Every structure is written in C-alpha cells, then in structure tokens.
Amino acid sequence: MRLESYPRVYYELLSIGFMVIMSISLSSAFLPIMAHKLDPTGSLVGLAISSWFLTRIFIEVPSGLISAKVGRRKLIVRGILLGLLGSMLCALSNSIYILILGRTLWGFGAALYFTSNTALMLDLFNPEVRGRAMGVFQGICFLGSFLGAPLGAVLARFIGFNAVFIVAMIAVLPAFLVAFFSKDLREIDKVTRREYETISVRNIVASLNDPALLGVCYVNLSRMLVAQGVMSTVFQLYLNESLGITVEFIGLILAVRTISMISLVVFSGYLADRFGSEHVVLLGLAINALGQGLYPLASSFEQILPLAIMESAGSGFLFTSLIVYLSDLVSPSLRGGAVGLFRTFMDLGGVLGPIGFMLIYNSLGPHMSFWLASAILTSNVITISLIKMRRKS
C-alpha cells in the first residue's frame, strides 16, 4: 500500500498531530528553567514537569474504552480544546502553582486526544502496512517537535517564557478547526463505532490482564521514566548548570535530537513491517541504553551533540515499534482499552520520572541519573526477550 493511496482522513490526522505536537514542544527547551525560576528551591520543579501526565494516569484507560462507544472524534476534539485552555493558564502563570495547574489541564486534554487518535490510526490500517503508516505519522509529529523546540527557545529570549504559551495556543487552533469540521473524520468515526459498540466493556477490561500486554506496558513505563525524568528535565538542567550551555544551544541540541528521531521513527516503521516489531524494540533499547551511559563522559556542546544523535536514534526505534508491537498482541475490538492501558503506564512514567530523577539529580548528581537510566533500559531487553519466549511457547 503506497502512501498516496492512504485515505484522506489519514492526512488530516497527520496535520492535526503536527500542530498539536509543535504547540506542546514550544516550551520543551525552557520549561524546567522557567519552573526553577518560579520555584528557586527546586522542590516543585519535577511536579511542574510531571503534572502534564498526572491526570492522564486516571483518564487514559477510560478514554480508550469510551472512545470505542461514543467515537474517537469527539474525544479528539475535546482533548484539543482542553489543551488550549491549559496553555492559556500557563501563559498567565506568575507562580509555580498556576503553572502546575495549567500543565495538569493540558495533560488531561492530551490524554483524550492521544489515546483516541492512536486507536483511530491503528483502526485505519491492516498489520502489513501499519508500521509504515504509524512511522510516517510519528515522523510528522516529531517534525512539529523539531520546529517547536528551537522556535520556542528563540521566542523565549525575545518575548519571555509566558508569551511562548500564547504562541502555542495560536499554533494548535487550526488543529481544533480541522478536527471539528472534518467530514472524513466524522465518517470513519461512525464506521469504527458501529464495529465496537456491541463489545462488552467488562470483556475489554478483563482482557487487559494479559502478561504479555502488561510486559509491553512496563517497558513503555520505563521508557517514559527516562524520556521525561532525564531527557526532559535533568538533561536541560545538566547542560545549563553543569556544562554552561545556553538555552539557545540547548534548543539546538533538542532540535538535532528530534531530526534523528524523525528519521529513525519513519525507518523503524518500515523495519517493523519487514523484520518484526519486537526486533526493532530490542535494537532501540540497546542503542538508547548505550547513549544514556555515555552522556556523563561528555563535557561540551561538541561532545554532547553526537551522543544526542545516537541516543535519540534508539528512542526513534522504540517510539513506533513499541505501539505496533502492542497492536500485534491484541484483537482490534480490544485495541482502545489496550492503547489506554499502554498510555497509562507511559503517563505513570511521565509523572514519576521527573520527580524521581530530580531527587537523584539533587542528591547524587546528574551522572548517577544517566547511569540509572542506562540500567533501566538495559533491563527492558530482558523483559522483551521473556515476552518473545512466552509467545513462542
């Protein structure tokens, strides 16, 4: 199935995803620094980062179940709207508590959007091309992140941290309009809702107790512990406070990481279709673990940059292949609930990661944060290997 033969609604979902991710990433280069200025003690910096995931822990599974009954589109539209309100609160924040509240509301909306959007994307394609379709989608989303991170860093220098969140609102508004008015999205939503409306919620919930599914969800939790705890919190502080790298150059490093991830996200979808998603997951874990372990050996921008490219390549392999691997484990009728559970574990990692790794950063130093991240990722190779053995038996 060639890309030009994909349904039109797929391209609408691509455009929505691009705008949503770009608006979110505008603050990624400076958010820990902004939170640290609002809370000089540093005690609530981790919570300011993880609050985006806090409410998502409780809403991901219900939203996955609800979307199969009421339709994916309704939750996509409402999720984007809540994101707009959350970013407005962040723009108005003059204390750490308002920033946390805004991030929490934004995260609630993100839960509705991402769970329903992911399930809808998986509904659109059969397993033979699902990896490539998801890879292109994730790549387009990361392109939004690539543009958002350095743009947000530059804007923060000229208009201030708070004003960047107003730009984020403007950036995501077209996504809301596309989702709200799309006729194709309404039609595909009706079809999928009719397919799943006879499925018992009790049966869906019971199916989520599968050990292989829980194992993949645990790997996703571990991945997010590192992604949010280290690469979205400790990493920026380490570059700025320990290595003296400016916000503008931090934004550049994040942009280069994103380019690497975009390339490997798209490529990993092809590899997952060709060689199997679990092999790509194992490769991603190994590369990512190696990169985390080498970060403490770098002491300058020139040394950090190639390591960031390598480490982010591992993250790129994981991002698409892990969700495709999940879809291979469950039947289509149970997909919404499985995606919700998958994202709940991810959100739990998003909450615990910044808080836990900030405690390690403040008490044991940044190097220990990177080494622990490497150990966590390495242990997940064993988890995937055990799932592989279980599926063969």
C-alpha beads as a LAMMPS data file, in Angstrom:
LAMMPS data file: protein, C-alpha beads

393 atoms
392 bonds

1 atom types
1 bond types

-500.0 500.0 xlo xhi
-500.0 500.0 ylo yhi
-500.0 500.0 zlo zhi

Masses

1 110.0

Atoms # bond

1 1 1 0.000 0.000 0.000
2 1 1 1.658 3.206 -1.189
3 1 1 1.499 6.431 0.789
4 1 1 -0.558 8.223 -1.867
5 1 1 -3.250 5.534 -1.625
6 1 1 -3.871 6.116 2.077
7 1 1 -7.322 7.560 2.942
8 1 1 -7.691 11.344 3.092
9 1 1 -8.582 11.257 6.777
10 1 1 -5.057 9.910 7.408
11 1 1 -3.580 13.159 6.084
12 1 1 -5.984 15.182 8.213
13 1 1 -4.757 13.251 11.244
14 1 1 -1.177 13.969 10.165
15 1 1 -1.844 17.714 10.063
16 1 1 -3.623 17.664 13.430
17 1 1 -0.795 15.695 15.032
18 1 1 1.831 18.050 13.610
19 1 1 0.144 21.136 15.055
20 1 1 -0.606 19.546 18.437
21 1 1 2.959 18.305 18.945
22 1 1 4.503 21.571 17.782
23 1 1 2.431 23.551 20.270
24 1 1 3.459 21.218 23.087
25 1 1 7.173 21.296 22.200
26 1 1 7.434 25.097 22.084
27 1 1 8.165 25.108 25.818
28 1 1 10.328 21.971 25.964
29 1 1 13.684 23.790 25.863
30 1 1 12.951 26.150 28.748
31 1 1 10.156 24.608 30.844
32 1 1 12.437 23.207 33.609
33 1 1 14.303 26.529 33.690
34 1 1 11.045 28.520 33.884
35 1 1 9.783 26.259 36.671
36 1 1 13.074 26.663 38.534
37 1 1 12.744 30.475 38.368
38 1 1 9.207 30.272 39.769
39 1 1 10.390 27.851 42.466
40 1 1 14.046 28.590 43.351
41 1 1 14.038 25.804 45.963
42 1 1 13.601 23.284 43.150
43 1 1 11.199 21.182 45.223
44 1 1 8.271 21.596 42.781
45 1 1 10.210 21.631 39.501
46 1 1 9.718 17.907 38.995
47 1 1 5.987 18.228 39.706
48 1 1 5.682 21.098 37.209
49 1 1 7.057 18.779 34.522
50 1 1 5.177 15.656 35.570
51 1 1 1.846 17.423 36.205
52 1 1 1.249 17.243 32.435
53 1 1 0.962 13.473 32.933
54 1 1 -0.737 13.467 36.351
55 1 1 -4.410 13.430 35.378
56 1 1 -3.641 11.294 32.343
57 1 1 -2.939 8.321 34.615
58 1 1 -6.618 8.224 35.577
59 1 1 -8.168 9.074 32.201
60 1 1 -6.206 7.086 29.563
61 1 1 -7.919 3.705 30.049
62 1 1 -11.431 5.182 30.464
63 1 1 -10.917 7.363 27.380
64 1 1 -9.837 4.311 25.381
65 1 1 -12.961 2.447 26.446
66 1 1 -15.254 5.444 25.972
67 1 1 -13.872 6.268 22.519
68 1 1 -14.996 2.865 21.241
69 1 1 -18.539 3.650 22.379
70 1 1 -19.012 7.384 21.726
71 1 1 -16.491 7.750 18.903
72 1 1 -12.811 8.671 18.648
73 1 1 -13.519 12.053 17.041
74 1 1 -15.457 13.515 19.974
75 1 1 -12.589 12.866 22.377
76 1 1 -10.024 14.189 19.881
77 1 1 -11.925 17.494 19.592
78 1 1 -12.479 17.842 23.335
79 1 1 -8.868 16.958 24.070
80 1 1 -7.511 19.683 21.805
81 1 1 -9.908 22.207 23.357
82 1 1 -8.718 21.379 26.871
83 1 1 -5.140 21.768 25.641
84 1 1 -5.966 25.294 24.503
85 1 1 -7.319 26.157 27.956
86 1 1 -4.301 24.611 29.678
87 1 1 -1.811 26.557 27.586
88 1 1 -3.737 29.757 28.380
89 1 1 -3.282 29.107 32.105
90 1 1 0.445 28.509 31.564
91 1 1 0.637 31.844 29.739
92 1 1 -0.940 33.557 32.750
93 1 1 1.200 31.771 35.353
94 1 1 3.086 34.013 37.758
95 1 1 3.584 31.256 40.333
96 1 1 4.651 27.641 40.208
97 1 1 1.159 26.551 41.288
98 1 1 -0.612 28.158 38.321
99 1 1 1.967 26.612 36.004
100 1 1 1.286 23.199 37.544
101 1 1 -2.494 23.718 37.199
102 1 1 -2.154 24.723 33.546
103 1 1 0.083 21.768 32.773
104 1 1 -2.370 19.424 34.538
105 1 1 -5.335 20.635 32.459
106 1 1 -3.240 20.475 29.300
107 1 1 -2.277 16.905 30.154
108 1 1 -5.919 15.940 30.689
109 1 1 -6.722 17.152 27.184
110 1 1 -3.675 15.383 25.793
111 1 1 -4.906 12.092 27.278
112 1 1 -8.219 12.380 25.441
113 1 1 -6.515 13.348 22.192
114 1 1 -3.585 10.915 22.079
115 1 1 -5.444 7.770 23.180
116 1 1 -8.304 8.293 20.716
117 1 1 -6.007 9.402 17.905
118 1 1 -3.674 6.407 18.321
119 1 1 -6.561 3.925 18.401
120 1 1 -8.075 5.540 15.293
121 1 1 -4.743 5.353 13.445
122 1 1 -4.455 1.648 14.258
123 1 1 -8.074 1.122 13.140
124 1 1 -7.308 2.554 9.696
125 1 1 -4.648 0.051 8.580
126 1 1 -4.080 -3.692 8.482
127 1 1 -0.950 -5.215 10.114
128 1 1 1.014 -5.465 6.842
129 1 1 1.297 -1.664 6.477
130 1 1 0.506 -0.486 9.995
131 1 1 4.167 0.020 10.906
132 1 1 4.856 2.273 7.916
133 1 1 1.646 4.268 8.422
134 1 1 2.397 4.792 12.105
135 1 1 6.038 5.547 11.319
136 1 1 5.127 8.344 8.909
137 1 1 2.588 9.698 11.385
138 1 1 5.094 9.701 14.244
139 1 1 7.699 11.243 11.953
140 1 1 5.382 14.118 11.008
141 1 1 4.595 14.669 14.683
142 1 1 8.293 14.758 15.516
143 1 1 8.768 17.280 12.727
144 1 1 6.435 19.515 14.719
145 1 1 8.595 18.897 17.779
146 1 1 11.725 19.661 15.751
147 1 1 10.330 23.028 14.727
148 1 1 8.785 23.794 18.105
149 1 1 11.773 23.298 20.424
150 1 1 14.237 25.769 18.834
151 1 1 11.447 28.191 17.883
152 1 1 10.238 28.244 21.481
153 1 1 13.789 28.776 22.760
154 1 1 14.339 31.763 20.456
155 1 1 10.921 33.234 21.201
156 1 1 11.527 32.893 24.944
157 1 1 14.620 35.054 24.622
158 1 1 12.726 37.895 22.910
159 1 1 9.175 37.747 24.305
160 1 1 9.604 35.840 27.565
161 1 1 8.612 32.385 28.788
162 1 1 4.929 33.138 29.403
163 1 1 4.283 34.664 25.979
164 1 1 5.509 31.488 24.281
165 1 1 2.415 29.709 25.610
166 1 1 0.239 32.251 23.757
167 1 1 2.074 31.264 20.580
168 1 1 1.312 27.625 21.491
169 1 1 -2.403 28.450 21.639
170 1 1 -2.265 30.052 18.197
171 1 1 -0.341 27.084 16.787
172 1 1 -2.888 24.473 17.917
173 1 1 -6.049 26.404 16.985
174 1 1 -6.024 25.192 13.326
175 1 1 -5.832 21.590 14.595
176 1 1 -9.026 22.126 16.553
177 1 1 -10.768 23.547 13.472
178 1 1 -9.667 20.656 11.231
179 1 1 -10.820 18.043 13.764
180 1 1 -14.125 19.805 14.389
181 1 1 -15.144 20.337 10.748
182 1 1 -13.665 17.247 9.054
183 1 1 -16.357 15.239 7.238
184 1 1 -13.994 12.294 6.650
185 1 1 -13.200 12.081 10.342
186 1 1 -16.910 12.002 11.140
187 1 1 -17.485 9.185 8.631
188 1 1 -14.615 6.934 9.756
189 1 1 -15.682 7.582 13.331
190 1 1 -19.193 6.265 12.600
191 1 1 -17.790 3.107 10.978
192 1 1 -15.447 2.207 13.836
193 1 1 -18.102 2.991 16.449
194 1 1 -20.553 0.588 14.797
195 1 1 -17.891 -2.136 14.777
196 1 1 -17.173 -1.889 18.504
197 1 1 -20.494 -0.837 20.032
198 1 1 -21.508 -4.457 20.771
199 1 1 -18.289 -5.240 22.677
200 1 1 -18.774 -5.528 26.432
201 1 1 -16.674 -3.120 28.489
202 1 1 -16.286 -5.884 31.077
203 1 1 -14.710 -8.165 28.452
204 1 1 -12.326 -5.426 27.380
205 1 1 -11.225 -4.752 30.957
206 1 1 -10.731 -8.485 31.628
207 1 1 -8.514 -8.816 28.549
208 1 1 -6.112 -6.160 29.853
209 1 1 -4.730 -8.630 32.402
210 1 1 -2.644 -10.455 29.776
211 1 1 1.003 -10.843 30.974
212 1 1 2.490 -10.056 27.558
213 1 1 0.428 -6.867 27.285
214 1 1 1.419 -5.832 30.814
215 1 1 5.072 -6.543 29.973
216 1 1 4.969 -4.201 26.969
217 1 1 3.245 -1.586 29.119
218 1 1 6.013 -1.908 31.717
219 1 1 8.635 -1.311 29.022
220 1 1 6.700 1.793 28.000
221 1 1 6.661 2.975 31.627
222 1 1 10.429 2.511 31.874
223 1 1 10.984 4.298 28.579
224 1 1 8.998 7.276 29.829
225 1 1 10.798 7.331 33.187
226 1 1 13.951 8.025 31.206
227 1 1 12.395 10.220 28.492
228 1 1 10.693 12.586 30.935
229 1 1 12.854 12.187 34.011
230 1 1 16.202 12.516 32.266
231 1 1 15.802 13.854 28.741
232 1 1 13.021 16.375 29.504
233 1 1 14.195 17.511 32.955
234 1 1 17.681 16.549 34.132
235 1 1 19.244 16.823 30.679
236 1 1 18.409 20.517 30.216
237 1 1 19.486 21.395 33.766
238 1 1 22.715 19.431 33.354
239 1 1 23.546 21.182 30.089
240 1 1 22.735 24.629 31.513
241 1 1 24.017 24.406 35.085
242 1 1 26.863 21.879 34.861
243 1 1 28.200 22.447 31.330
244 1 1 27.224 26.140 30.961
245 1 1 25.364 25.643 27.666
246 1 1 22.886 28.467 26.902
247 1 1 19.153 27.990 26.319
248 1 1 19.564 28.704 22.598
249 1 1 22.126 25.918 22.205
250 1 1 20.011 23.586 24.350
251 1 1 17.182 24.232 21.882
252 1 1 19.571 23.385 19.033
253 1 1 20.578 20.110 20.702
254 1 1 16.914 19.197 21.195
255 1 1 16.224 20.043 17.559
256 1 1 19.075 17.806 16.359
257 1 1 17.805 15.007 18.614
258 1 1 14.405 15.413 17.023
259 1 1 15.825 15.216 13.482
260 1 1 17.491 11.946 14.411
261 1 1 14.278 10.651 15.956
262 1 1 12.201 11.688 12.927
263 1 1 14.492 9.746 10.607
264 1 1 14.510 6.613 12.735
265 1 1 10.796 6.750 13.616
266 1 1 9.864 6.580 9.926
267 1 1 12.537 3.966 9.169
268 1 1 11.577 1.863 12.199
269 1 1 8.018 1.555 10.864
270 1 1 9.398 0.003 7.676
271 1 1 11.697 -2.298 9.673
272 1 1 8.830 -3.358 11.938
273 1 1 6.769 -4.414 8.910
274 1 1 9.750 -6.161 7.318
275 1 1 11.501 -7.908 10.226
276 1 1 9.037 -7.812 13.103
277 1 1 8.350 -5.115 15.665
278 1 1 9.927 -6.916 18.619
279 1 1 13.353 -6.998 16.939
280 1 1 13.186 -3.248 16.364
281 1 1 12.170 -2.711 20.009
282 1 1 15.216 -4.660 21.207
283 1 1 17.521 -2.669 18.937
284 1 1 16.081 0.621 20.178
285 1 1 16.502 -0.334 23.834
286 1 1 20.149 -1.308 23.320
287 1 1 21.094 1.904 21.480
288 1 1 19.223 4.134 23.921
289 1 1 20.834 2.453 26.947
290 1 1 24.300 2.927 25.462
291 1 1 23.687 6.620 24.790
292 1 1 22.476 7.280 28.331
293 1 1 25.537 5.567 29.766
294 1 1 27.902 7.713 27.679
295 1 1 26.383 11.151 28.459
296 1 1 28.411 11.638 31.691
297 1 1 31.626 11.300 29.672
298 1 1 30.810 14.402 27.581
299 1 1 31.769 17.859 28.829
300 1 1 30.985 20.273 25.986
301 1 1 28.424 21.101 23.304
302 1 1 30.619 19.458 20.647
303 1 1 30.774 16.204 22.622
304 1 1 27.107 16.180 23.664
305 1 1 25.769 16.639 20.138
306 1 1 26.897 13.306 18.567
307 1 1 25.805 11.419 21.690
308 1 1 22.389 13.091 21.460
309 1 1 22.092 11.890 17.858
310 1 1 22.944 8.304 18.814
311 1 1 20.759 8.180 21.938
312 1 1 17.773 9.717 20.144
313 1 1 18.142 7.147 17.351
314 1 1 17.380 4.462 19.926
315 1 1 14.367 6.446 21.101
316 1 1 13.193 6.721 17.499
317 1 1 13.345 2.965 17.014
318 1 1 11.262 2.483 20.165
319 1 1 8.610 5.100 19.556
320 1 1 6.825 3.455 16.618
321 1 1 7.807 -0.196 17.040
322 1 1 6.543 -0.434 20.633
323 1 1 2.980 0.654 19.802
324 1 1 2.966 -1.576 16.693
325 1 1 4.190 -4.455 18.890
326 1 1 1.298 -3.748 21.254
327 1 1 -1.240 -3.843 18.410
328 1 1 0.108 -7.263 17.393
329 1 1 -0.737 -8.629 20.847
330 1 1 -4.447 -7.683 20.990
331 1 1 -7.525 -8.088 18.789
332 1 1 -8.978 -4.986 17.056
333 1 1 -12.044 -4.932 19.311
334 1 1 -9.845 -4.612 22.398
335 1 1 -7.471 -2.054 20.910
336 1 1 -8.928 1.056 22.544
337 1 1 -8.585 -0.372 26.043
338 1 1 -5.108 -1.748 25.327
339 1 1 -3.919 1.616 23.980
340 1 1 -5.411 3.298 27.051
341 1 1 -3.526 0.934 29.379
342 1 1 -0.332 1.369 27.343
343 1 1 -0.589 5.137 27.653
344 1 1 -1.494 4.937 31.357
345 1 1 1.816 3.210 32.058
346 1 1 3.502 5.829 29.897
347 1 1 1.861 8.612 31.890
348 1 1 2.880 6.987 35.155
349 1 1 6.452 7.107 33.919
350 1 1 5.909 10.730 32.922
351 1 1 4.785 11.583 36.465
352 1 1 7.363 9.580 38.410
353 1 1 10.285 10.243 36.057
354 1 1 10.813 13.995 36.635
355 1 1 10.153 13.727 40.379
356 1 1 12.359 10.683 40.919
357 1 1 15.230 11.774 38.711
358 1 1 15.189 15.306 40.164
359 1 1 15.656 13.735 43.608
360 1 1 18.607 11.780 42.239
361 1 1 19.943 14.880 40.465
362 1 1 19.802 16.988 43.648
363 1 1 21.155 14.315 45.992
364 1 1 23.543 12.180 43.916
365 1 1 24.317 14.412 40.942
366 1 1 23.478 14.268 37.210
367 1 1 25.905 11.464 36.348
368 1 1 24.032 8.982 38.531
369 1 1 20.800 9.961 36.749
370 1 1 22.224 8.963 33.369
371 1 1 23.753 5.723 34.661
372 1 1 20.488 4.659 36.317
373 1 1 18.613 5.427 33.091
374 1 1 21.012 3.193 31.176
375 1 1 20.473 0.348 33.662
376 1 1 16.671 0.642 33.438
377 1 1 16.698 0.483 29.638
378 1 1 19.100 -2.464 29.638
379 1 1 16.813 -4.420 31.979
380 1 1 13.963 -3.986 29.498
381 1 1 15.853 -6.059 26.936
382 1 1 15.262 -8.991 29.297
383 1 1 11.563 -8.144 29.585
384 1 1 11.009 -8.144 25.804
385 1 1 13.045 -11.341 25.453
386 1 1 10.805 -13.062 28.022
387 1 1 7.675 -11.914 26.159
388 1 1 9.173 -13.264 22.938
389 1 1 9.841 -16.656 24.598
390 1 1 6.296 -16.733 26.012
391 1 1 4.728 -16.071 22.585
392 1 1 6.731 -18.905 21.028
393 1 1 5.802 -21.420 23.733

Bonds

1 1 1 2
2 1 2 3
3 1 3 4
4 1 4 5
5 1 5 6
6 1 6 7
7 1 7 8
8 1 8 9
9 1 9 10
10 1 10 11
11 1 11 12
12 1 12 13
13 1 13 14
14 1 14 15
15 1 15 16
16 1 16 17
17 1 17 18
18 1 18 19
19 1 19 20
20 1 20 21
21 1 21 22
22 1 22 23
23 1 23 24
24 1 24 25
25 1 25 26
26 1 26 27
27 1 27 28
28 1 28 29
29 1 29 30
30 1 30 31
31 1 31 32
32 1 32 33
33 1 33 34
34 1 34 35
35 1 35 36
36 1 36 37
37 1 37 38
38 1 38 39
39 1 39 40
40 1 40 41
41 1 41 42
42 1 42 43
43 1 43 44
44 1 44 45
45 1 45 46
46 1 46 47
47 1 47 48
48 1 48 49
49 1 49 50
50 1 50 51
51 1 51 52
52 1 52 53
53 1 53 54
54 1 54 55
55 1 55 56
56 1 56 57
57 1 57 58
58 1 58 59
59 1 59 60
60 1 60 61
61 1 61 62
62 1 62 63
63 1 63 64
64 1 64 65
65 1 65 66
66 1 66 67
67 1 67 68
68 1 68 69
69 1 69 70
70 1 70 71
71 1 71 72
72 1 72 73
73 1 73 74
74 1 74 75
75 1 75 76
76 1 76 77
77 1 77 78
78 1 78 79
79 1 79 80
80 1 80 81
81 1 81 82
82 1 82 83
83 1 83 84
84 1 84 85
85 1 85 86
86 1 86 87
87 1 87 88
88 1 88 89
89 1 89 90
90 1 90 91
91 1 91 92
92 1 92 93
93 1 93 94
94 1 94 95
95 1 95 96
96 1 96 97
97 1 97 98
98 1 98 99
99 1 99 100
100 1 100 101
101 1 101 102
102 1 102 103
103 1 103 104
104 1 104 105
105 1 105 106
106 1 106 107
107 1 107 108
108 1 108 109
109 1 109 110
110 1 110 111
111 1 111 112
112 1 112 113
113 1 113 114
114 1 114 115
115 1 115 116
116 1 116 117
117 1 117 118
118 1 118 119
119 1 119 120
120 1 120 121
121 1 121 122
122 1 122 123
123 1 123 124
124 1 124 125
125 1 125 126
126 1 126 127
127 1 127 128
128 1 128 129
129 1 129 130
130 1 130 131
131 1 131 132
132 1 132 133
133 1 133 134
134 1 134 135
135 1 135 136
136 1 136 137
137 1 137 138
138 1 138 139
139 1 139 140
140 1 140 141
141 1 141 142
142 1 142 143
143 1 143 144
144 1 144 145
145 1 145 146
146 1 146 147
147 1 147 148
148 1 148 149
149 1 149 150
150 1 150 151
151 1 151 152
152 1 152 153
153 1 153 154
154 1 154 155
155 1 155 156
156 1 156 157
157 1 157 158
158 1 158 159
159 1 159 160
160 1 160 161
161 1 161 162
162 1 162 163
163 1 163 164
164 1 164 165
165 1 165 166
166 1 166 167
167 1 167 168
168 1 168 169
169 1 169 170
170 1 170 171
171 1 171 172
172 1 172 173
173 1 173 174
174 1 174 175
175 1 175 176
176 1 176 177
177 1 177 178
178 1 178 179
179 1 179 180
180 1 180 181
181 1 181 182
182 1 182 183
183 1 183 184
184 1 184 185
185 1 185 186
186 1 186 187
187 1 187 188
188 1 188 189
189 1 189 190
190 1 190 191
191 1 191 192
192 1 192 193
193 1 193 194
194 1 194 195
195 1 195 196
196 1 196 197
197 1 197 198
198 1 198 199
199 1 199 200
200 1 200 201
201 1 201 202
202 1 202 203
203 1 203 204
204 1 204 205
205 1 205 206
206 1 206 207
207 1 207 208
208 1 208 209
209 1 209 210
210 1 210 211
211 1 211 212
212 1 212 213
213 1 213 214
214 1 214 215
215 1 215 216
216 1 216 217
217 1 217 218
218 1 218 219
219 1 219 220
220 1 220 221
221 1 221 222
222 1 222 223
223 1 223 224
224 1 224 225
225 1 225 226
226 1 226 227
227 1 227 228
228 1 228 229
229 1 229 230
230 1 230 231
231 1 231 232
232 1 232 233
233 1 233 234
234 1 234 235
235 1 235 236
236 1 236 237
237 1 237 238
238 1 238 239
239 1 239 240
240 1 240 241
241 1 241 242
242 1 242 243
243 1 243 244
244 1 244 245
245 1 245 246
246 1 246 247
247 1 247 248
248 1 248 249
249 1 249 250
250 1 250 251
251 1 251 252
252 1 252 253
253 1 253 254
254 1 254 255
255 1 255 256
256 1 256 257
257 1 257 258
258 1 258 259
259 1 259 260
260 1 260 261
261 1 261 262
262 1 262 263
263 1 263 264
264 1 264 265
265 1 265 266
266 1 266 267
267 1 267 268
268 1 268 269
269 1 269 270
270 1 270 271
271 1 271 272
272 1 272 273
273 1 273 274
274 1 274 275
275 1 275 276
276 1 276 277
277 1 277 278
278 1 278 279
279 1 279 280
280 1 280 281
281 1 281 282
282 1 282 283
283 1 283 284
284 1 284 285
285 1 285 286
286 1 286 287
287 1 287 288
288 1 288 289
289 1 289 290
290 1 290 291
291 1 291 292
292 1 292 293
293 1 293 294
294 1 294 295
295 1 295 296
296 1 296 297
297 1 297 298
298 1 298 299
299 1 299 300
300 1 300 301
301 1 301 302
302 1 302 303
303 1 303 304
304 1 304 305
305 1 305 306
306 1 306 307
307 1 307 308
308 1 308 309
309 1 309 310
310 1 310 311
311 1 311 312
312 1 312 313
313 1 313 314
314 1 314 315
315 1 315 316
316 1 316 317
317 1 317 318
318 1 318 319
319 1 319 320
320 1 320 321
321 1 321 322
322 1 322 323
323 1 323 324
324 1 324 325
325 1 325 326
326 1 326 327
327 1 327 328
328 1 328 329
329 1 329 330
330 1 330 331
331 1 331 332
332 1 332 333
333 1 333 334
334 1 334 335
335 1 335 336
336 1 336 337
337 1 337 338
338 1 338 339
339 1 339 340
340 1 340 341
341 1 341 342
342 1 342 343
343 1 343 344
344 1 344 345
345 1 345 346
346 1 346 347
347 1 347 348
348 1 348 349
349 1 349 350
350 1 350 351
351 1 351 352
352 1 352 353
353 1 353 354
354 1 354 355
355 1 355 356
356 1 356 357
357 1 357 358
358 1 358 359
359 1 359 360
360 1 360 361
361 1 361 362
362 1 362 363
363 1 363 364
364 1 364 365
365 1 365 366
366 1 366 367
367 1 367 368
368 1 368 369
369 1 369 370
370 1 370 371
371 1 371 372
372 1 372 373
373 1 373 374
374 1 374 375
375 1 375 376
376 1 376 377
377 1 377 378
378 1 378 379
379 1 379 380
380 1 380 381
381 1 381 382
382 1 382 383
383 1 383 384
384 1 384 385
385 1 385 386
386 1 386 387
387 1 387 388
388 1 388 389
389 1 389 390
390 1 390 391
391 1 391 392
392 1 392 393
